[in-house]
């Protein structure tokens, strides 16, 4: 079975995209630290803390899984465009829900 890079003749992975994703991950972790310092994460763990941990795990875990699939050639740049659009959509939904 051919992967995306063999099918399209692309050289993958693109180091610029991987650096960009690394920057996004670092900024996301700093954002989570900001939320922790502002008291959004409660100790002992309660319902809000579980949601906080769940969202952080889904975002960072999803990025990690996506990078692994990208490096193995199973997904390509179109996948990351769809992930970005989904992220923008969810961010816009969160802003408009306030």
Beta strands, then each sheet from edge to edge (+ up, - down):
end
